[in-house]
Amino acid sequence: MVSAPEPAARERIVVTGGMGFIGLHTVRAVLDLGRSCVIVRHRALRQPQFIADESSERVLVKQLDVADRSTICDAAWARC
């Protein structure tokens, strides 16, 4: 069995629309896998309790424009 490569220490999964119904379930799954993520939202909404309970090292909630590639890349700490 081939194992998946270890993620980079600073790599985060970006979830656009992460405050919606499907996005929140995606974020929960990402966190359950032990990964970190950035939730990108278009407007301010109340954060669900499971996100508020997570360490700021694992979950970042950002209000960003998804059309601006550089801000998305900066938020994810990834090289694009």
Helices and strands as residue ranges (DSSP letters): E 13-16, H 21-32, E 37-41, H 49-53, E 59-63, H 69-76
